[in-house]
Amino acid sequence: MPDPAEQLQKLYLSGFEIATHDRYPQCVVLSRGNCSALLQVSAQGLSLLGVPGWRMGDLFGVLVEKDGRWVFQLKSEFVDATAERKDELQRFRSEIEDLLTPRV
């Protein structure tokens, strides 16, 4: 199993912000730019919990389709999911997954 502390260091050195949140005591909040994700310790080291989302205050909204358009939703708040925002989120997720994948 990869060492979660080493994985966190790798993420930090790659420019990700690392924080905790009272709402998610068993997770680490990873952010960069306007994107955020939750990480948890698993049998494979750190792994994503759910899907990354768009930062909305101190939480983040998830990508959903509403009334025929894509938005980031956090409770009753919405942010348009423009192509640029979806691309930023995809790059964010891809980089996290790449950095968390063990190298042999």
N, C-alpha and C positions, 0 to 999 in steps of 0.2 A: 504494500500500500504506500502510495506517495505520502510524504510528510506534509500535513496541512500547513504548518508554519513555513516550510520552504515554498509551497505553492503560493501562499499569501505574499511572501517576499517577492516572488517572481512577478506576480500581478502588480504589486506596488511599484516595482522597478520599471514596469511597462507603462506606467502612467495612470493606473486605476486608483481611485480614492477608496479607502477601506474604512468602514464605520460599523457601529452597532445601532440597533434601534430597539427601544423598549417593547415595541409591538411584536418583534421577532427575536426573542431572547436566545433561541438556539441557532441563529443564523448570523452571517456576516453580510452587510450591505455593501455591494460593490458598485461604484458609479464612475462615469466618465462622460464629460459633456452633458447631454440631456438624458442619458440612459442610466438605468439602475437595474440591478439584479440581486437576488438572494442566493447565497451559497450556504451549503450545509456540509458537515462532515459525513461521509458515507464510507462504505467498505473500500471504495476506490480513491479515497482522499477527499478533497473538496469536489462538490458537484453542484450544478444549478438546481435550485428548488423552484419548480414552476418555470415560467418564461420571463425573460427580461422585459422591461417596460419603459415608458417615457416618464421622466421625472416630473412630478406635479406636487410642488411643495416638498415636504419631507418624506413623501411616499411616491409611488409611481402607478401610472395607469397602464392597463394592458390593452393590446391591440384587439379590437372587436369590430365586426361589421354591424352598423346600426342604420336602419332606414336606407339601405342600399349604398352606404359610403363607409369607408374605414376611418375609425377614430381610436384614440387612446382614451380609455374610460377609467376613472377612479370614482366610485360611488356615483353621484349625480353630476360629476364634472366631466367635460369632454374637451379634447384637443384634436384638431384635424390631423389625421395621419397622412401627411403629404408624402410624395415619393421620396423626397430628401430625408424626411424623418424616418421613414421605413428603411431606407438604405443605411442611415446612421445606426439604427437599432440592429440591423442585420450584421454590419461590420463589428459592432460591439459584441454581439453574441458569438460570432465566429472567432473573434480574437480570444475571448474567454475560453471557449471550448478548445481552441488550439493550445493555449497556455496550460490548460489543465490536463491535456492528454499526455500520459507518460511517454517518454522517449526511451527506446531501447538501444 
